[in-house]
Amino acid sequence: MQRFSIVLLAVLLAAGCAGTKNSKDGTAKPAPKEKSKSATPPKPAKAQPNPGPVIEPVSAFSGKVALVNAPLRYIVVEGTIGRLPPVDQKLNVYRDGQRVGEAVVSGQSRGANFAADITLGDARAGDTVRSD
């Protein structure tokens, strides 16, 4: 096995040395460039296609009003599990596409539902709540 390793090393060294031509100072000469057969200039590379717009995920929150307590001016919003807005975030309340109120997220939450205090306007069950 040792003899095979030595023979293999010698063959690799001989093949490596045979491929380079040394000048008088011991440095390797660069390989000569091949001339192209045609006299026409090379064609420019095709332009890369436009990659298009960069799409970033939206961090806006959206939910529906599940319960309204008008005397105490708070609502319970049904959101998405694991994706609740932070406490004290302002949310806009929409009904039929029109903004009808504003609410601020309070600290109470359970599962996908959380409470918000109505600060402006009013809200009804079924209204849409969004952070714009």
KOLGU-311286 format. One record per residue: z, y, x of N, C-alpha, C, O in turn. Coordinates in steps of 0.1 Angstrom, whole numbers, plus 5000, padded with zeros to 4 digits. Last residue first. Layout:
# residues N
ZYXZYXZYXZYX
...
This chain:
# residues 132
510355004462509055064466509055114480508055164485
511754734449512054834459510654884465509954804471
511854684413511154674426511754774436512254874432
512154524383512854594393512154574406511954464410
511054524349510754484363511554584372511654704370
512754424319512154534328511954474342512654384346
514254234306512854214308512154314316510954294320
516554454291516254314295514754294295514054324286
516254794302516354694292516054554298515454544309
517655104314516954974317517154884305518154894297
517355454323517955344316517155214319516155214327
518155724346517455664335518155554328519355544327
520055634374519155734368518355654357517855544359
521755434382522055574386521255674379521555794379
523255134375522155224370522555364374523655414370
523954894399524455004391523355104388522555134396
523454544399523054684404523554784394523454764382
523954204409524254324400523854454407523854454419
521853914410522754014416522954124407522154144398
520753574414521053694405522053784413522853744420
520453344428519253444428519553564420518753654420
523753314435522453244436521353344437521353414447
525153604428525453454426524053394425523253414416
526853904437525653824436526053674434527153634439
527954234442528154104435526854034434525754094430
527654484455527954364463528054234455528054124462
524654654441526154634444526354504451525454434453
521854854444522354714445523854724448524254794458
521155094420521555074434522254934434523154914426
518255204401519555134402519855114417518955114426
516455404378516755374392518155304392519055344385
513755414354515155434359515255394373514255354380
511155394346512155444336513555464341514355514334
507855404355509155414360510155474350509855584345
505555194339506055324340507555324345508255234341
504754934334504155004345504655144347504155204357
506554854313505054864310504354954321503555034318
509054974332508754914319507354954316506955064315
511054954362509754984355509654904342510054794341
513255084384513155004372511855044365511655164362
513855064419513255134408513055044396512654924398
516655064440515654984433515155074421515855134414
518255124470517755174458516655094453515755064460
520854934484519454964484519055014471519554964460
523554854485523254994485521855024486521455144489
522954544501523754624493523454764496523154804507
519454414503520754444509521554534500521054604491
518054174480518054304487519454334493520454284488
517553824487518253924479518154054487518254054499
516453544489515853674493516353784484515653824475
517553314480517553334494516953464499516853494511
515653314451516753244458516553274473515453244478
514853624437514353504443515553444451516253514458
516453754407515553774419515053634424514853544416
517553924380517153784385516053794396514953844393
520154144378518754124381518553984386519353934394
522154314355522054194363520554164365519854154355
523254654356522354554352522554434361523054444372
525554914343525054824353524154714347524054694335
527055084326525955134333525655044346525555084357
528955034307529455034321528255074331528555084343
527355044284528555134285529055144299529555244303
525154864290524955004289526155094290526155194297
524354614307525654654302525554804301525954874311
521854374306522154514307523454544300523754494289
520154104323521254154314521554304316521454344328
517854074338518253964329519354014319519353954308
515054234351516354264345516754144335515954124326
513454074379513454114364514954134360515854074365
512054184411512854094402512754144388512054244385
511154224445510754234431511654144422511854024427
511154404475511754314467511254334452510954444448
509054414505509554474492510154364484509754254484
507854344528509354314527509854374514511154384513
504854174533505554284526507054254525507354134521
503454084564504154044552504854174546505354254554
500254214574501654204576502354164564501954214553
497154164587497954154575499354124578499754034585
494754354602495954274605496754274592497054384587
491254324594492554394594493654294596493554174593
488854174618489354214604490754274605491354284616
487654114641488654014636489154054622489753964616
484154144644485454214642486454124636486154054626
482753924669482853974655484154044653485154004659
481554034700482553954693482654004679482654134677
478154044709479454114706480354024697479853954689
476753834733476853874719478253944717479253904722
475853974765476653874757476753924743476754054740
472554064773473954094772474653994763474053944754
470453864794470753924781472253954780473053884785
469253944827470053864818470353934805470554064805
465854044832467254064833468053984823467553944813
463253824844463853904833465353924835466053834840
462353644861462453784866463053874855463353994858
463753314866462953414858463253554863464353584868
465353174883463953144883463153254875461953274878
467853334903467353284890465853274891465153334898
469253204933468353304927467853244913467553124912
472553134941471253084937470453194930471053274922
474353234970474053254956472653194952471753214960
476053024993474953114990474753114975474853014968
479653044996478452964993477353064989477553164983
481253215023480953195009479653115007478753125015
482753045051481653135046481553115031481652995026
486053055063485052985055484053085050484353195046
486953135097487053155083485853085076484853065081
486553105124487353005117487553025102488152945096
484853265138486353305138487153205130488353225129
482453145134483053145148484453175148485253125156
482752985102482053075112482753065125483652985127
482352665087483152765093482352855102481452815109
481552545057481052575070481852685075482052785069
482752275037482852415041482252425054482252335063
482551995032481952085022482052235026481352315020
483951855051482551855052481851955042480751995044
486651895044486151965055484651965056484052055061
486851725021487151865020486551945032486052055030
486251475032485351535021485551685020484651755018
488351445049486951445054486051505044485151585048
490551435031490451545042489051555047488551665049
489851205017489951335010489851455020489251555017
490051015037488751035030488751165023487751245023
492751025044491751055054490351085047489651175051
493950945020494251085025493151125035492751235035
493050685019492750775009492950915013492051005010
494350575042492850575041492450675031491450755033
497050605034496550675046495050685046494450785049
497150435012497450585011496950655022496350765021
496550185023495650245013495850395012494950475011
498850155039497550165046496550225036495750305040
500850125019500850235028499550265035499050375037
500049885008500050005000500050135009499350225006
